[in-house]
Amino acid sequence: MVKIKRAFLRSFGISLTAAICIIIGIGGVSTAYDVIEMMLAGATAVGVGSANLTDPFISKKIIEDLPFVMEKLGIDDLEKIIGKA
């Protein structure tokens, strides 16, 4: 499933990075890693949906985890990774 998701996100991001548009990444977002993955695919914003049903505080957790994940992956600015998959 992860390989399929990554392949789809990569191809989707490549096809839209040439156009100037706002892309909101949604679907399957439940961790800070998912946020990074969506942004690498070209998302300029990321939405958390059904994960809120299992954990109403998931968005807060993702926001709190994001700086640590960014540091671990060597990312200093989220804007610089948009569409770089």
N, C-alpha and C positions, 0 to 999 in steps of 0.2 A: 504494500500500500504506500509506503513512504517513497519508494522509487517512482511509482506512478505519479504521486503528488508532485515530487520534485521535477520530473520530466514535464508535466503539464505546466507547472509554474514557470519553468525556464522557457518553454516555447511561448507561453502566453506573454511573458515579460519581454522577450525579444521582439515579438510582433508589435507590441505597443510602445516600445521605448522610442521609436522614431517619431511618433506623434506627440504633440504637446497636449496632455490631458491629465486629469486627476483620476487616479486609480485607487479604489478602496479595496483592499484585500480582505475577504471574508471567507469563512468556511474552514473549520478545523483548527481554529486558533485557540490554544489553551495554555501556551507557554511563551516565554520571551524568545525562545528559539523559533517558534512559529512566526512571531512578529518579524524577526530578522529575515526569515525565509521569504515571507511575503514581500518585504521591502527589496530584497535582492531580485525578486521577480518583477519589480517595477511599481509596487504599491507605494503611494505617497501617504496613505493613511491605512490603518488596520482596524477592523471591527471584531469584537468578541461577541459571539451570539449564544449558541446553545450551551457553551461551557458555563455560562451564568446560572443555568438550571441546576447543575450539580454542585457549583460553588459560587454563591452570590458575591464573593469577594475576589474572584479570579482576576478581574481587571486590575484591582489594586495590587495583587500579588505580581502580576505581569509587569506592571509599571515599576514596582520595587525591585524585581529581578533583572530588569533590562540593563541597568548600568553594569552589573556584575557579568552578565552574558556578553555585553559589548566588550568589556575589558578582557574577558577570557578569549574572545575571538579576534582581539586586536582592532576593534572598531572604535574610532574616536568621535565620529560624527555620522549620525544616521542618514543625513541627507546625501552623504558621499556614496552610500551603498545602493541607493535606489536604482534598480535596473541593471545591476552588475553581475547577475547570475550567468 
